[in-house]
Amino acid sequence: MDRLIGLVGNVVGVVGIAVCLGSGAVRLSGAYYLAGVQLMPLFTMGIALMVMGCLAKLHVLGRAGTSSR
């Protein structure tokens, strides 16, 4: 189960980075919307995905520390 949570954390983190980079690139081009969606909520969603990935990885690291005792 820890491997699955770690994998999900990696995937979600990479998707979050891609969303942040994509919304940042579109914003730097001068647009405020991407396919009818404002870029700031999209950027915030990318940040939330990265935080979710970090929390999943932290959960795995925390469980690894307690199971070795």
C-alpha positions in Angstrom: 0.0 0.0 0.0 2.9 2.4 0.8 4.3 1.9 -2.7 0.9 2.8 -4.2 0.6 5.9 -2.1 4.1 6.8 -3.1 3.4 6.3 -6.7 0.2 8.4 -6.5 2.2 11.1 -4.7 4.7 11.2 -7.6 2.1 11.3 -10.3 0.0 13.9 -8.6 3.1 16.0 -8.0 4.2 15.9 -11.6 0.7 16.7 -12.8 0.6 19.7 -10.4 4.0 20.9 -11.7 2.7 20.6 -15.3 -0.5 22.5 -14.5 1.5 25.3 -12.8 3.9 25.5 -15.7 1.2 25.5 -18.3 -0.9 28.1 -16.6 2.2 30.3 -16.0 3.2 30.0 -19.6 -0.2 31.0 -20.9 -0.3 33.9 -18.4 3.1 35.1 -19.6 1.7 35.1 -23.2 -0.7 37.8 -22.0 -3.9 35.8 -21.7 -6.1 35.6 -18.6 -8.2 32.6 -19.7 -7.4 29.1 -21.0 -10.4 27.4 -22.6 -12.8 29.7 -20.7 -11.2 29.0 -17.3 -9.4 31.8 -15.4 -5.7 31.1 -14.9 -5.4 31.9 -11.2 -7.7 29.1 -10.1 -5.9 26.8 -12.5 -2.6 27.8 -11.0 -4.0 27.4 -7.5 -5.2 23.9 -8.4 -1.7 23.1 -9.6 -0.3 24.2 -6.2 -2.9 22.1 -4.4 -1.9 19.0 -6.5 1.7 19.5 -5.5 0.8 19.8 -1.9 -1.2 16.7 -2.1 1.7 14.9 -3.7 4.0 16.1 -0.9 1.6 15.0 1.8 1.3 11.5 0.2 5.1 11.2 0.1 5.3 12.5 3.7 2.8 9.8 4.8 4.9 7.1 3.2 8.1 8.4 4.8 6.4 8.7 8.2 5.1 5.1 8.0 8.5 3.8 7.0 10.0 5.4 10.1 7.5 3.8 12.5 7.4 0.3 10.9 11.2 -0.1 11.4 11.0 0.2 15.2 
